[in-house]
Amino acid sequence: MLNVKSVSKSFGGLKAVSNVDMTLGEGEILGLVGPNGAGKTTLLNMISGVCRPDAGGIYFQDENITRLTLDAICKKGIAKTFQHPRSFPGLSAKEGVMISALYGNGHKPGMKKAQEEAVECLRRVGFPDDKLDFPLGNLNTIELRKTQLARALASGPKMLLLDEIMTGLTPGEGREAIRLIRSLRDDGLTILMIEHVMKIIMEVSDRVVVLDQGEKIAEGTPQEVAVNGRVIESYLGEQYHFQEH
């Protein structure tokens, strides 16, 4: 479904991503891990159209999307959440998701239908019914992350790019998140996710790609990556590890 070919991206003198290849099959969950500054978010941003690679190509369902705009890529079926929750603070949670239902894809529902879709997506991710009409500016971080995920779902994606959507969850919320991700895949979605909670990565990923200093240093099943010597060396002194807390 997704083919990333030798992509690179620099910001000034900093090489954020260097010659990375990656594939993602339909219905697969791929975990993307690495230390801070490894290039993970930049890679997702290039796939989703937030920024463009300096070199290399990105292909979605055999179509070259490398130079497409963010909104065009969204309409093709790729939706992304952001590492830091973003919102229109004056809108309600429901209204924020309605924007995606109205403009995130090509089917253009009416206002009533968009509202129904927004509520359905918010409930799908476990957002509380009693806060549907709360201003986004009054929600906590976890609730904002849920609205982000609901907004991504409301665009009708084929592929979800999740950037640390589970950060800050309690152990119980983490277990709920694992069930949700699996159920989204069962619904037919393909998922590429960045996550520092290794328990979640280990439990839900079919494969894991590891980046370090912009380069891909390992790829394989979670079990293969967990015992990879270069990965272990890369994480020495880091808080990220492959054991359950």
TORDRENPA-523352 format. One record per residue: x, y, z of N, C-alpha, C, O in turn; residue in one letter. Coordinates in steps of 0.1 Angstrom, whole numbers, plus 5000, padded with zeros to 4 digits. Last residue first. Example, Ala and Ser with C-alpha at 12.3 -4.5 7.8 and 13.67 -1.06 7.14 Angstrom:
2
512849785071513749895071512950005079513450115080S
513249435078512349555078513249675078514249675085A
END
This chain:
245
507049765316507249825329506549755340506649785352H
508349525294507149585300507549635314508249575321E
511049615273510549535283509249605289509149735288Q
512449765254511449675249510949575260510449475257F
512750125259513249985260512149895256510949935256H
513750445264512950355256513550225256514750205253Y
515450615277514350565285513550455277512650395283Q
518950545271517650605267516650545276516750435282E
521350415276521150545282519850615279519550725284G
521150265245521850265258521750405264522050505257L
519950245220519150285231519850295245519150325255Y
521950155203521350285201520550335213520550455215S
522249895213523349995215522850135213523250225220E
519849785204520149785219521249885222521149965231I
520249805177519149875183519449885198519249995204V
522449645173522549785170521449865176521649975180R
521449385180522449455188522649595185522849675194G
518149295184519049345175520149425182519849525190N
516049215200517349155203518449195193519549145193V
513849355190514149365204515549305208516149345218A
513549285164514149415166514649425181515649485184V
512349035167513649045160514349175164515549175167E
509949105179510849015186512249015180513249015187Q
508649265160509049315173510049235180510949285187P
510349185128509249165138509649235151510849255153T
512149465113511749325115510549315124509949405127G
514949665110513649645106513349495108514149405105E
517349925116516849795118515349785113514649885113A
518150185110519150095115518649955117519449855119I
517750445089517050325093518150225097519050195089K
518650775100518950655092518150535097517850525109E
518350985118517850995104518050875095517550875084G
519350895142520051005135519651005121520551025112Q
517650605137518550665146519350765138519950735128D
514650395136515450505130516450555141516150555153L
513250085129513950165139514850275132515650235123V
510149935124511250005118511950095128511250165135V
508449635129508949755135510149805127511049725123V
505349465122506749485120507149615127506249695130R
502949445136503349335128504849345125505549245126D
502249575169502949595156503249455149503649355156S
501149545194500249565183500949565169500249545159V
503049485213501849405213501049425201500249335197E
505149665210505449515209504149435208504149335201M
503949915213504549875200504749725199504449665188I
503149895240502149905229502749865216502049785208I
505649875252504649765254503549775243503149665238K
506850115246507249995239506349875241506249785232M
505950415240505550315250505750175243504950135235V
506550575219507650545228507250445239508050405247H
505550555185505250535199506450505207507250425204E
504150605154505250635163504850625177503750675181I
502650385130502550455143503950475149504750385150M
500450315105501950345107501950435120501350545120L
497950095094498450195105499950195105500650095106I
495050055076496450025077497050135086496650255085T
491749935084492750045083494149985083494449885090L
489749745088490249755074491349865073491849885062G
488949685113487949765104488449785090487749835082D
491149585124490149495120489049555111488449485103D
492449835129492949745119491949645114491849615102R
490749905150490849985138491449915126490949925115L
491349705168490049705163489949795150489249765141S
493949765175493749645169492349645162492149595151R
493550015187494350005175494049875168493949875155I
491949935209491350025199492150015186491650015175L
493649775224492449715219491849805208491349755197R
495549975231495949855223494749785217494749755205I
493950145247494550195234494950075225494750075213A
493449985269492350025261492850075247492150045237E
496049975278495449855274494249885265493949805256R
496350245285497250185275496650055270496750025258G
494550285305494350355292495150295281494750285270E
495950135324494650095320494250155307493650085298G
498350285327498450145322497050095317496950025307P
497650615312497850525324497950385319497550355307T
499350805287498250715292498650635304499750605306L
501350955276500751005288499550915293498850955302G
500850875242501750935252500950985264499951055262T
499550785220499250715233500050775244499950725256M
500250905197498950935201498650875215497650915222I
502750945183502650945197501250975203501151045212E
501150975155502451035160502251045176501751145180D
499950775130499750815144501050855150502050775151L
498350755101499650785106499550845120499050955122L
496250525085496450625096497850635100498650535101L
494650475054495850465062495950565073495650685070M
492250545045492650405043493850375051494050255056K
489850765062491150725056491250575053490450495058P
487750955066487550835059488850775053488850745041G
487851165083488251195069488051065060488251075048S
487351065108486251135101486551165086485651195078A
489850985117488950885113487750945104487250885095L
490951235125491551165114490651055108490551035096A
489151305145489251385133489851315122489451325110R
489851105163488451105158488451185145487751155135A
492451185170492251055163490851045157490650995145L
491851435181492651425170492451295162492351295150Q
490251355203489651435192490451435180489951425169T
492251225217491151145212490451225201489951165192K
493951435224494451335215493351245209493451205198R
492151575241492551635228493151535218492851535206L
492051395262490851425254491151485241490551455231E
494751425270494251295266492951305258492851245247I
494851695278495651645267495151515262495151495250T
491451825284492751795288493551725276492951705266N
489552115271489851965272491251945277492152025275L
489052375265488752325279489052185281488852135292N
489452405238490352475247490152435262491052465270G
487252295227488452215226489452275236490352205242L
484252315246485252385238486552305238486952245249P
481852045246482852125254483852195244484152135233F
480151875234479952015231480852105239480752225240D
481051625244480951655230480851795226481351835215L
481051545270481951655266481951685251482851755246K
479451335274479151455281480051575278479851685283D
480751125261479551185255479251325261478751415255D
484251095258483051105267481851185261482051295256P
485750885234485551025239484251035247483250975242F
486350645222486150655236486050795242486250805254G
486450635195487750645202487550655217488550675224V
483750625188484650515184485950515192486450405194R
482850875196482450755204483350645201483650565210R
483951015174484351045188483950935197484750895206L
482550905153484050895154484550915168485450855173C
479850985159480250845157481750815159482150725166E
480151255158479751195170480151045170480650995180V
480751285130481651335141481351265154482351225161A
478451185117479751115116480751155126481551075131E
476551375126476451235129477751155128478051075137E
477651605113477551595128477351455132477951415143Q
477451525086478751555092478751545107479651495113A
474651525084475351395083476751415089477251315095K
474051795088473551695097474251565096474651505107K
475551915067475851945080475351835090476051795099M
476251665041475551785046475951805061476551715067G
479451555028478151535035477551665038478251765039P
481751505007480951625010479551595016478551625009K
483551324997482151284996481151395001479951394998H
486351354998485551404986484151384987483451424977G
487651475029487551385018486651435008486151555009N
487651675048488751595047488751485036489751415034G
485351845051486451885041487551785040488451805031Y
483551725069483051805058484151825047483751835035L
485051575087483951505079483551585067483151535057A
486651785097487251675089486251605081486451565069S
484651935110485551995099486151895090486151905078I
483751765130482951785118483751855107483451825095M
485751785149485751665141484851685128485151625118V
485052035159486352015154486451895145487151895135G
482451995168482652085157484052055151484152065138E
482951825190482151775179482351865167482551805156K
484351995207484951875202484251825190484851785180A
483852345196483552225204484252105199484752105187S
486152605191485252515186484952405197485852375205L
488252755202486852805204485752705199484652725202G
490652625196490152625210488752675212488052635221P
491352405174490752545173490052555186488852515188F
494452235180492952245180492552395177493452485177S
496751965185496452105179494952115178494252015176R
499051785205497651815201497451955196497852045203P
501951685190501451785200500051815196499851865185H
502051505169502751475182502151565193502051515205Q
498951445152500151525154500751495168499951465177F
497751215127497651285140498951355142499951315136T
496651185093497751195103497351265116496651365115K
495550985066495251085077496251075088496750965091A
495050915033496050915044495751025054495751145050I
493450935010493150835020494250815031494250715038G
493351134993493751004987493550894997493450774994K
492851345009491751305001492051164994491151094990K
495451385019494351345028493151285020492551185024C
496751474997497051345002496051295011495751175012I
495451724994495351624983495651484988494951384985A
496351845018494951825016494651715005493751635006D
499151855013498651795025497151755023496751645026L
499951804978499751884990499151805001498651694998T
502451604962501151644964501051724977501851714986L
504951494956504751634955503351684957503051804955R
504651214961505751284967505551434967505851504977T
502951024952502351134960503351224965503051314974I
502450804927503450894932502751014939502151094932N
500650504933500650644928501650724935501850724947E
500550264946501250274933501150404926501550424915D
499550324971498750244962499250264947498450284938Q
501750574972500650524979499750454969499250514960F
505150654974504150604965503050544974503350464983Y
507750884973506750824982505550784973505050864966I
511250924967509850924963508950854973509450764980G
514251134968513551014970512051034966511651134962G
514951444985515251344975514451224978513951204989A
513651615002514651674993515051574982515451614971D
510051575007511451525008512351604998511951654988P
507951825022508351735010509751695012510651765017R
505551825048506751875042507151775031506651665030C
502951725049503251845057504551905052504652035052V
502451485036502451615028502651735036502551845031G
502651245048501351305048501351435040500251495039S
505351175044504351085039503051155038502251145028I
506551385058506751375044505751285037505251315027M
505751335084505351455078505551455063504751515055N
506951085089505551095088505051215081504051215074L
509651195090509251085080507751085078507251085067L
509551365111509851415098509351315087508851355077T
509151175132508051265129508251335115507351355107T
511751045130510450975129509351065125508651035115K
514251135135513651165122512251105120511751105109G
515451125160515851025150515251045136515750985127A
514851295180515651345170516051245159516951275151G
514751045205514351175201515351235191516551215192N
515250705191515450815201514850945196514550965184P
512550505177513850555177513950665188512950715192G
510050345156510650385169512050435167512650425156V
507050255143508250335139508850395152508150465159L
505249975134505750055144506950125140507850065135G
502549895114504049915114504350015125503850125125L
500149675106500449775116501949785117502649685121I
498349625075499449605084499549715095499149825092E
496549655055496049595067497149565077496949505087G
498949645030497549675033497149595045497449475046E
502349715040501349645033499949675038499749725049G
504849935035503749905044502649835036502149895027L
508450005034507149965028506149925039506449895050T
511150215031510250155039508950115031508550195022M
514350375032513450295025512450235035512850195045D
516050685035515250585042514350515032513650575024V
518150895033518050775024517250655030517750545031N
517751045063518751015053518550885046518750775051S
516351315079516151185074517051155063517251245054V
517751545088516751485096516451345092516251255101A
520551705089519951595081519051515090519451435098K
521052045092520651915099520051825090518951855083L
521452285081522552195080522252055087523151975087G
518152315071519452385072520552285071520652215061G
517052015072516552145077517852225080518452205090F
516551755049517351835057516751965061515952015053S
515651425040515151565043516151635052516551575062K
515051155017515951235026515351365028514651425019S
514150825007513750965010514851025020515350965029V
514050574994515350654995515050794998515650884992S
510750534991511950504984513050604986513050714980K
508050385004508950505006510350465001510950365005V
504950274997506350254994507150374995506950474987N
501950135008502850245009504350205006504750095010L
500849885000500050005000500950135000500650224993M
END
